[in-house]
């Protein structure tokens, strides 16, 4: 008889094989669905999105009761109030999911777009056609509404999706997935256009992110640790959304009243969003004029200030340590640094920032131009608050995240970020000489 | 006293540390150079390219004698004639390098381009600005001219380059690199804009492809084994150029004379290029009309034919095994398959092909439209030979390879493929409500 250690090993390896086989099957089905979806018209895809919305409307009762089970379990497990809040699927959030589906249905379908077809001297016409990426794996935490957002954006952009939500939302996600499935069937599209990983086994994530044959891109949505774990383990390309250490730089040629409004809004619009300002930079030439009133207004909002030496000569503030310059507080805390001028501001941002979203407040055209060219961030703003960094604000309709990658897509990722372009070459019997 | 095994271990680890330190230093220098290059004007970059061309012209003697040393060594090592040929740097190839630099200097600079700036309802102007990727690592084999091509394209697109050529071309590459360095200095740009890895130690490649902090993308140029080795080991994103298993499909609505000219050219223009046709698909409705004359013409060129059963009922051909459908021959060999119709052709291409370049010959608008939408390749052609798959033929001026990736860039990679786009957001005191 095998020892218990041996038995456990065998059981583990069987479990892994099952999980691997399950994920492989999902991948194969997704690949086949993607081949059909690639050719689906906008009308067919929109019909599915609208059918999903109708299903959500009809299934409100079931959605709420499935969610109640997740919430009950979360409370038993002692999850934090913030996590329980994210998990919640009340009528307002169900409304938002329905509106989200309608918004995506109303967006222009990017697939098949050929923005120009140039004619070469030999008469060959050459252009690029926008096409789906193929199969997209989405790995996310707690918020069950991501299930519908991700499904909608992937479907509309012609991609098959494999979704892997957090185990804490399993009942909610199952109920939402059933609405998605029913919507697809109603519209005559394959069910495998949107699939869920049917196990909470961690092995499944490992298999998904290394299944290059059947998965074309992985998009993790969640905290830094999730994203780093996935990036480190994936062989499939990952569209990452890392943190936002965002700056506002007050140039010596800024309208200082405007600069205060922008800085206040960038910090206080919402503390927890990735576009919130974490460090305020101020040109030394205007620091004495600018900072005292700025500090007073931030103080009214209860924002804790941490400053460099020069800052602390002008206002009351704690000491900003070296680590403050690379901290994403996501809280009513702000670090402030007085800089020598534009170049110092640019150097600070490119060195300590996270290449997410950074703004200059200035009326000086030359300085604005330099800042826009030199700041190496996915969004560079002029005289606007960093909290505008958001797909809806940018007119993308909806977003699946904000990419901090350099390749493929930077900044808010909408439908276009979920597509790629292939060359089309049209001749009339052309041969090469 | 340490045993000899211990001594070796220590020496090895010291060597590795040296290599790692060397590569890290290159990365840090490249990152600093990239920050300067990001803001360089087209004029400054073009001046450097032209100065490099002038250096090559002046240094012909030195280039040829450095190359003679590599060739001598290659012959001593018994390298194949094909490899020795690739290594050769004669006057014709030096001319081609000089012309290449001038061609790249004449190309439009993509950096800073903002193709549209839309105004949101709240007055915010939002657009995307084309910017360099940052630092590009190029890993290549034998052909020393890649040193200049890669340097030119990276520089013009505003990227710092770290080049790692094959050890067989070390003297040639050193001589070319000296011309590059001198050109950069003459134009007042940092020498570190283009650097060479200064060791042939394999550890250096390993360090380069995992240096996410200082390298933004890796482009391997070489055979399949090089590319697979690098893709497997890299944590930095890789722009891959895998093989071309290219198809021509002769539709039932093709002009059969045109189809024969295209197929002949696609196969025989040059056997060794990635855009060469490897499999010919023929609709059963026209196979009997099409194939005998096609076989005769291919036979005249000495092309060996391997066919499916239905093909072999119509013409003399060897048996195409299952493995033939996924073979990149790069030789005067062609596999031929008679298919039931358009859908079978599409299925065959998407299943057995390498998503590189595939063509349909047809006069039927509906079939052409379906083929273009359904074939999942980086280039899809209509009534043109697959051997047109090439950056220069597409009007890109020059290419650094043909990407078989899905993300970021597919097909020939020119200057645009070496850039990315960041959002620019321009307001006038905009705050979010």
HADDOCK unambig.tbl for C-alpha pairs under 7 A between the chains (distance, minus, plus):
assign (segid A and resid 38 and name CA) (segid B and resid 374 and name CA) 6.89 0.50 0.50
assign (segid A and resid 39 and name CA) (segid B and resid 373 and name CA) 6.38 0.50 0.50
assign (segid A and resid 39 and name CA) (segid B and resid 374 and name CA) 6.42 0.50 0.50
assign (segid A and resid 126 and name CA) (segid B and resid 394 and name CA) 6.66 0.50 0.50
assign (segid A and resid 133 and name CA) (segid B and resid 406 and name CA) 6.37 0.50 0.50
assign (segid A and resid 258 and name CA) (segid B and resid 429 and name CA) 5.54 0.50 0.50
assign (segid A and resid 262 and name CA) (segid B and resid 429 and name CA) 6.49 0.50 0.50
assign (segid A and resid 262 and name CA) (segid B and resid 430 and name CA) 6.95 0.50 0.50
assign (segid A and resid 262 and name CA) (segid B and resid 431 and name CA) 5.84 0.50 0.50
assign (segid A and resid 265 and name CA) (segid B and resid 431 and name CA) 5.95 0.50 0.50
assign (segid A and resid 265 and name CA) (segid B and resid 432 and name CA) 6.82 0.50 0.50
assign (segid A and resid 373 and name CA) (segid B and resid 39 and name CA) 6.41 0.50 0.50
assign (segid A and resid 374 and name CA) (segid B and resid 38 and name CA) 6.90 0.50 0.50
assign (segid A and resid 374 and name CA) (segid B and resid 39 and name CA) 6.44 0.50 0.50
assign (segid A and resid 377 and name CA) (segid B and resid 422 and name CA) 6.91 0.50 0.50
assign (segid A and resid 378 and name CA) (segid B and resid 422 and name CA) 4.80 0.50 0.50
assign (segid A and resid 378 and name CA) (segid B and resid 423 and name CA) 5.95 0.50 0.50
assign (segid A and resid 379 and name CA) (segid B and resid 422 and name CA) 5.79 0.50 0.50
assign (segid A and resid 379 and name CA) (segid B and resid 423 and name CA) 4.48 0.50 0.50
assign (segid A and resid 379 and name CA) (segid B and resid 424 and name CA) 5.63 0.50 0.50
assign (segid A and resid 380 and name CA) (segid B and resid 423 and name CA) 6.28 0.50 0.50
assign (segid A and resid 380 and name CA) (segid B and resid 424 and name CA) 4.96 0.50 0.50
assign (segid A and resid 380 and name CA) (segid B and resid 425 and name CA) 6.25 0.50 0.50
assign (segid A and resid 381 and name CA) (segid B and resid 424 and name CA) 5.77 0.50 0.50
assign (segid A and resid 381 and name CA) (segid B and resid 425 and name CA) 4.58 0.50 0.50
assign (segid A and resid 381 and name CA) (segid B and resid 426 and name CA) 5.73 0.50 0.50
assign (segid A and resid 382 and name CA) (segid B and resid 425 and name CA) 6.25 0.50 0.50
assign (segid A and resid 382 and name CA) (segid B and resid 426 and name CA) 4.75 0.50 0.50
assign (segid A and resid 382 and name CA) (segid B and resid 427 and name CA) 5.87 0.50 0.50
assign (segid A and resid 383 and name CA) (segid B and resid 426 and name CA) 6.49 0.50 0.50
assign (segid A and resid 383 and name CA) (segid B and resid 427 and name CA) 5.04 0.50 0.50
assign (segid A and resid 383 and name CA) (segid B and resid 428 and name CA) 5.19 0.50 0.50
assign (segid A and resid 383 and name CA) (segid B and resid 429 and name CA) 4.94 0.50 0.50
assign (segid A and resid 383 and name CA) (segid B and resid 430 and name CA) 6.53 0.50 0.50
assign (segid A and resid 384 and name CA) (segid B and resid 426 and name CA) 6.70 0.50 0.50
assign (segid A and resid 384 and name CA) (segid B and resid 427 and name CA) 5.07 0.50 0.50
assign (segid A and resid 384 and name CA) (segid B and resid 428 and name CA) 6.63 0.50 0.50
assign (segid A and resid 384 and name CA) (segid B and resid 429 and name CA) 5.45 0.50 0.50
assign (segid A and resid 384 and name CA) (segid B and resid 430 and name CA) 4.56 0.50 0.50
assign (segid A and resid 384 and name CA) (segid B and resid 431 and name CA) 6.14 0.50 0.50
assign (segid A and resid 385 and name CA) (segid B and resid 430 and name CA) 6.39 0.50 0.50
assign (segid A and resid 385 and name CA) (segid B and resid 431 and name CA) 5.44 0.50 0.50
assign (segid A and resid 388 and name CA) (segid B and resid 432 and name CA) 6.55 0.50 0.50
assign (segid A and resid 394 and name CA) (segid B and resid 126 and name CA) 6.65 0.50 0.50
assign (segid A and resid 406 and name CA) (segid B and resid 133 and name CA) 6.37 0.50 0.50
assign (segid A and resid 406 and name CA) (segid B and resid 420 and name CA) 6.69 0.50 0.50
assign (segid A and resid 407 and name CA) (segid B and resid 408 and name CA) 5.76 0.50 0.50
assign (segid A and resid 407 and name CA) (segid B and resid 420 and name CA) 6.32 0.50 0.50
assign (segid A and resid 408 and name CA) (segid B and resid 407 and name CA) 5.77 0.50 0.50
assign (segid A and resid 408 and name CA) (segid B and resid 408 and name CA) 3.66 0.50 0.50
assign (segid A and resid 408 and name CA) (segid B and resid 420 and name CA) 6.91 0.50 0.50
assign (segid A and resid 410 and name CA) (segid B and resid 421 and name CA) 6.72 0.50 0.50
assign (segid A and resid 410 and name CA) (segid B and resid 422 and name CA) 5.96 0.50 0.50
assign (segid A and resid 411 and name CA) (segid B and resid 422 and name CA) 6.94 0.50 0.50
assign (segid A and resid 411 and name CA) (segid B and resid 423 and name CA) 6.73 0.50 0.50
assign (segid A and resid 420 and name CA) (segid B and resid 406 and name CA) 6.68 0.50 0.50
assign (segid A and resid 420 and name CA) (segid B and resid 407 and name CA) 6.33 0.50 0.50
assign (segid A and resid 420 and name CA) (segid B and resid 408 and name CA) 6.90 0.50 0.50
assign (segid A and resid 421 and name CA) (segid B and resid 410 and name CA) 6.71 0.50 0.50
assign (segid A and resid 422 and name CA) (segid B and resid 377 and name CA) 6.91 0.50 0.50
assign (segid A and resid 422 and name CA) (segid B and resid 378 and name CA) 4.80 0.50 0.50
assign (segid A and resid 422 and name CA) (segid B and resid 379 and name CA) 5.78 0.50 0.50
assign (segid A and resid 422 and name CA) (segid B and resid 410 and name CA) 5.95 0.50 0.50
assign (segid A and resid 422 and name CA) (segid B and resid 411 and name CA) 6.93 0.50 0.50
assign (segid A and resid 423 and name CA) (segid B and resid 378 and name CA) 5.95 0.50 0.50
assign (segid A and resid 423 and name CA) (segid B and resid 379 and name CA) 4.48 0.50 0.50
assign (segid A and resid 423 and name CA) (segid B and resid 380 and name CA) 6.29 0.50 0.50
assign (segid A and resid 423 and name CA) (segid B and resid 411 and name CA) 6.73 0.50 0.50
assign (segid A and resid 424 and name CA) (segid B and resid 379 and name CA) 5.62 0.50 0.50
assign (segid A and resid 424 and name CA) (segid B and resid 380 and name CA) 4.95 0.50 0.50
assign (segid A and resid 424 and name CA) (segid B and resid 381 and name CA) 5.77 0.50 0.50
assign (segid A and resid 425 and name CA) (segid B and resid 380 and name CA) 6.24 0.50 0.50
assign (segid A and resid 425 and name CA) (segid B and resid 381 and name CA) 4.58 0.50 0.50
assign (segid A and resid 425 and name CA) (segid B and resid 382 and name CA) 6.26 0.50 0.50
assign (segid A and resid 426 and name CA) (segid B and resid 381 and name CA) 5.73 0.50 0.50
assign (segid A and resid 426 and name CA) (segid B and resid 382 and name CA) 4.75 0.50 0.50
assign (segid A and resid 426 and name CA) (segid B and resid 383 and name CA) 6.49 0.50 0.50
assign (segid A and resid 426 and name CA) (segid B and resid 384 and name CA) 6.71 0.50 0.50
assign (segid A and resid 427 and name CA) (segid B and resid 382 and name CA) 5.87 0.50 0.50
assign (segid A and resid 427 and name CA) (segid B and resid 383 and name CA) 5.04 0.50 0.50
assign (segid A and resid 427 and name CA) (segid B and resid 384 and name CA) 5.07 0.50 0.50
assign (segid A and resid 428 and name CA) (segid B and resid 383 and name CA) 5.20 0.50 0.50
assign (segid A and resid 428 and name CA) (segid B and resid 384 and name CA) 6.64 0.50 0.50
assign (segid A and resid 429 and name CA) (segid B and resid 258 and name CA) 5.55 0.50 0.50
assign (segid A and resid 429 and name CA) (segid B and resid 262 and name CA) 6.50 0.50 0.50
assign (segid A and resid 429 and name CA) (segid B and resid 383 and name CA) 4.96 0.50 0.50
assign (segid A and resid 429 and name CA) (segid B and resid 384 and name CA) 5.47 0.50 0.50
assign (segid A and resid 430 and name CA) (segid B and resid 262 and name CA) 6.95 0.50 0.50
assign (segid A and resid 430 and name CA) (segid B and resid 383 and name CA) 6.53 0.50 0.50
assign (segid A and resid 430 and name CA) (segid B and resid 384 and name CA) 4.57 0.50 0.50
assign (segid A and resid 430 and name CA) (segid B and resid 385 and name CA) 6.40 0.50 0.50
assign (segid A and resid 431 and name CA) (segid B and resid 262 and name CA) 5.83 0.50 0.50
assign (segid A and resid 431 and name CA) (segid B and resid 265 and name CA) 5.95 0.50 0.50
assign (segid A and resid 431 and name CA) (segid B and resid 384 and name CA) 6.14 0.50 0.50
assign (segid A and resid 431 and name CA) (segid B and resid 385 and name CA) 5.44 0.50 0.50
assign (segid A and resid 432 and name CA) (segid B and resid 265 and name CA) 6.81 0.50 0.50
assign (segid A and resid 432 and name CA) (segid B and resid 388 and name CA) 6.56 0.50 0.50
